[in-house]
Amino acid sequence: MQLAFFGATQTVTGSRYLLTCDERRVLVDCGLFQGYKHLRLKNWSRLPFAANQVDAVLLTHAHLDHSGYLPLLVKNGFEGPIYATDATLELCRILLPDSGHLQEEQAQFANRHGFSKHSPALPLYTEQDAHRCLKKFRPVSFEEGIEPAPGVRAAFTHAGHLLGAASVRVQHGGQSILFSGDVGRPHDPLMRAPAAPIAADYLVVESTYGDRTHPASDPRTELRDVIRRTCARGGVIVIPTFAVGRAQLLLLLIARLQASGDIPGIPVYLDSPMAIDATGLFARFAAEHRLSRDEAAAMGAAAALVRTTEESKALDRIRVPAIILAASGMATGGRVVHHLKIFATDARNTILFSGFQAGGTRGAALVAGAPHIRIHGESFPVRAEVAQLQSASAHADADELIEWLRQMPSAPRQAFVTHGEESASDALRRRIETELGWSVTVPEYRDEVAL
């Protein structure tokens, strides 16, 4: 087997790993690059491999940094199947068309207001492209063995993290390689713990939090304190949120805080049709999360649901304490950027981030203390409090990753650390070397390795 790294190297986005098995090619994940401009430009660059020569795609989970390039892969000539778990398929039915629609909207907005450097501004792909891509999906069950290409075997195991998330082991010619996907946390309040990794000759492991550990603080307590102090000054809490996974965790925490009387009974709005639809899937895939039926119902009822653009615009007129959850989670696009124009300029308000902010994103700039942010070609002063929940991540931290790796039945011949900023990947590499005694490297973009 030959393994090539075409994304998620020294960055947490753009996961794409190409396995060549004799004459067959299998792509594991096909995500969008996000964050710094030089990374985002890779989305527009010519693929470093021929899409029409890929036999199949194995998708670990639905987040766009793993799935978001699939519509363009199909548009560029890919004709094979895309294998994913049932929940991942259902989430992609929500995420991918929304991604295409959002890109069309952003291009139209840029053209109307004339702030794009390109004339005309064009979407990377369209909603129609996404629907065409979805026809290629083939649902598979956890632990089910499949043959994505002749002579190639694959199986998906639970990774926690979010509905449908999986680690994937690929076997060919007497060799095997395990792709971790994004590894969840053992004690996540929403998702079940990841399954122990299965034996493999080679390993590709994520390192989003490879250089840090999550604080022991309770995310419910952190959220309570932010809401209380913002309400005390009469402000609005705007939460840029990932529509799949993080939005549901926040709704769960808010529901519990409301039920216990720990926060005032202020209005809560879920301003994301995508997050609304994703929340509904928790009843269907109850075996993958920790919630009882009553808890799942309470989570879904914790907020008023905002679907239309007109309803979203009306939220910007709020001048009393309220909570607005809106995508996107790194404030790179979507409805939340329109809210930031209004609420970030008022010192009574709070902009609350609840997840990892990739370098180069608007969210990362705000968390770092940027005094101004640029949105749609304009600069807006940041007067609101900017806060970040430190213990709400759905990613395993460095200690949890090491403990997950310790469960492998035997050491792999070689481990590859990916899907992390450069410092995080290298820190995890050092820990794997010193604590586990494994041979491990951090690959670079377009590296190719013979297995």
Disulfide bonds with the S-S distance in Angstrom:
none
